Amino acid sequence: MASLLDSLERSRLLKDRDAAREVLNPAEPPHVSLLRLCDAGLLEGGLTVAFGVRPDELVGPLTMAMGGAAKRFKVVDVRERPRLELHVLAGETSERWEVEDLWALVHNLNSLYRDAPDVRAIALLGEWNDALQLLCVDKRALPRLLRERFFAPQNRDALEHEPERS
């Protein structure tokens, strides 16, 4: 597991190497170890979201973890019928989003801030312990992370099309 921890430290994603060593199971595949570390709260930018959480409840914590301009993102109104709809305000942009689930919220936020260099991209790491594991990643680190064997986000295609930043 040293290579996983080394990679996470190089990417500035690991909070506490000693605590991470205690959590990891060397018999697990690396992408499973990443889920375990996220669930344990040991990844910078990591969020563990219970399945019962609604998209409108996740907006605040998620946009704070994204940082930059996303911290000023606002939900102006929430409609529940026929589908959950958020009326959002991001700077001068006002939009209405139908968000059936957390995946749709992640997709919309990543799309909205695609060109904002100061906003981290959201990687959907997967499910672990009855919760969704998310990781907010600096866009400059994405190309390197996407080459790592342990980094297998469910929204990989969308992340691969993030603009590269220097």
JOWO-V268528 format. One record per residue. N is the residue number from 1. RES is the residue in three letters. OMEGA is omega in radians with two decimals (none if undefined). Layout:
n	res	omega
N	RES	OMEGA
N	RES	OMEGA
This chain:
n	res	omega
1	MET	-3.11
2	ALA	-3.10
3	SER	3.08
4	LEU	-3.14
5	LEU	3.09
6	ASP	3.13
7	SER	3.13
8	LEU	3.09
9	GLU	3.11
10	ARG	3.14
11	SER	-3.11
12	ARG	3.14
13	LEU	-3.06
14	LEU	-3.13
15	LYS	-3.01
16	ASP	-3.07
17	ARG	-3.12
18	ASP	3.11
19	ALA	3.13
20	ALA	3.12
21	ARG	-3.14
22	GLU	-3.07
23	VAL	-3.02
24	LEU	3.04
25	ASN	-3.06
26	PRO	-3.13
27	ALA	-3.10
28	GLU	2.99
29	PRO	-3.08
30	PRO	-3.13
31	HIS	3.07
32	VAL	3.08
33	SER	3.11
34	LEU	3.07
35	LEU	-3.13
36	ARG	3.14
37	LEU	3.10
38	CYS	3.14
39	ASP	-3.13
40	ALA	3.12
41	GLY	-3.06
42	LEU	3.12
43	LEU	3.03
44	GLU	-3.13
45	GLY	-3.13
46	GLY	3.10
47	LEU	3.04
48	THR	-3.02
49	VAL	3.12
50	ALA	-3.09
51	PHE	-3.12
52	GLY	-3.11
53	VAL	3.12
54	ARG	3.12
55	PRO	-3.12
56	ASP	3.10
57	GLU	-3.10
58	LEU	-3.04
59	VAL	-3.08
60	GLY	-3.14
61	PRO	-3.09
62	LEU	-3.14
63	THR	3.05
64	MET	3.12
65	ALA	3.10
66	MET	3.08
67	GLY	3.10
68	GLY	-3.11
69	ALA	-3.13
70	ALA	3.13
71	LYS	3.13
72	ARG	3.12
73	PHE	-3.12
74	LYS	2.96
75	VAL	-3.08
76	VAL	-3.08
77	ASP	3.09
78	VAL	3.06
79	ARG	-3.07
80	GLU	-3.07
81	ARG	-0.04
82	PRO	3.05
83	ARG	3.09
84	LEU	3.14
85	GLU	3.09
86	LEU	2.97
87	HIS	-3.01
88	VAL	3.11
89	LEU	3.10
90	ALA	-3.04
91	GLY	3.12
92	GLU	-3.09
93	THR	3.07
94	SER	-3.11
95	GLU	3.00
96	ARG	-3.11
97	TRP	2.91
98	GLU	-3.11
99	VAL	-3.11
100	GLU	-3.07
101	ASP	-3.11
102	LEU	3.13
103	TRP	3.13
104	ALA	3.10
105	LEU	3.12
106	VAL	3.12
107	HIS	-3.10
108	ASN	3.13
109	LEU	3.10
110	ASN	3.13
111	SER	-3.11
112	LEU	-3.06
113	TYR	-3.12
114	ARG	-3.06
115	ASP	3.14
116	ALA	-3.06
117	PRO	-3.09
118	ASP	-3.11
119	VAL	3.13
120	ARG	3.06
121	ALA	-3.14
122	ILE	3.06
123	ALA	3.06
124	LEU	-3.08
125	LEU	-3.14
126	GLY	-3.08
127	GLU	3.10
128	TRP	3.12
129	ASN	3.10
130	ASP	3.11
131	ALA	3.07
132	LEU	-3.14
133	GLN	-3.13
134	LEU	3.10
135	LEU	3.09
136	CYS	-2.96
137	VAL	3.03
138	ASP	-3.07
139	LYS	3.10
140	ARG	-3.13
141	ALA	-3.06
142	LEU	-3.10
143	PRO	3.12
144	ARG	-3.14
145	LEU	-3.12
146	LEU	3.07
147	ARG	-3.11
148	GLU	-3.12
149	ARG	-3.09
150	PHE	-3.05
151	PHE	-3.07
152	ALA	-3.10
153	PRO	3.14
154	GLN	3.10
155	ASN	-3.10
156	ARG	-3.10
157	ASP	3.14
158	ALA	-3.13
159	LEU	3.13
160	GLU	-3.13
161	HIS	3.04
162	GLU	3.10
163	PRO	3.11
164	GLU	3.13
165	ARG	3.11
166	SER	none
